[in-house]
């Protein structure tokens, strides 16, 4: 699954459909989960909007993070890739 700072409608329209994702994208509009994983990028999104950094985590049933990888290229590369889906 993925977690996005977008609303469910934005995720459905802009991410899931355009990218052809076949897994759930959860909305974290208050960025609670994004903050708990220290991935909040304040003002890094379009029009100065807060977004979540890109990362992947493997979490076991007890909630322990067993593996993670962070995108070191930053928000700009992510935004460029996302815009290319339009």
N, C-alpha and C positions, 0 to 999 in steps of 0.2 A: 504494500500500500504506500501511498504518498501522502504527505501532509502539506497543505498550501495555506498561505495567508489570505487567499482569495475566498470570496463567498462560494457556496456550493454552485450557484448559477454560473459564476465566472469560471470556476474550475471545469464545469461540464462543457461550457461553450468554447472556452479559449484553450483549454489544455487537453482534456480527455478526447474530445471529438477531433480536433485538428491534429493531435499527435497520434491518434489511433491507439490510445492506451487501453489495455485490457485488464487493468487492476483498479481497485478503488482509490479515489483521491479524497481525503478527508479535509474538511474546512477547519481552519484554526484562526478564525477572524480576530480573536483577541491575542493571538500569537503566544498562548500559554505553553504549548508543547514546543514551539519554535524557540522560545526563550529558555525553556528547561534544558534544551540541548545546545544552548549558547550559539544559535544560528541566526538571530535577528540582525538584519542589516537595515538600520534606520535610514530612511530617506533614499535608499538605493534603487527603489523601483521607479516605474514611470510616474511622472508628476510628483516626485518626492515621496512616494508611498513606501512604507516599510514593507520589506519582503523577507522571506526566509532564504538563507544561504542553501546551496545544494550540497547534500551529503547523503550517505547511505549508512544504515545501521542494521545490525543483526542483534535482536533483543530476544533473550530466552524467556520462557514462561514466567519466571520469577521477576522479570523486568530488568534484569542485569544486561547491560550492553556488552556483548561478546566480541563485536567487531565493528569498526567504523572506517569510513573513508570520507574525507572532506574535499570539496572542489576548491582547489587553490587558485583557480583562475579568476575568482571573484564574480560579483553580480553582473558586471557589464557583459562578460562573455555569455552568461546565462540568458540575459535579456536579449542579446543579439540572436541567440539560437531560438529563443521563444518567438521573437518577432518574425523569424524566417518561416514560421509555421502558418502565418496569416496568408 
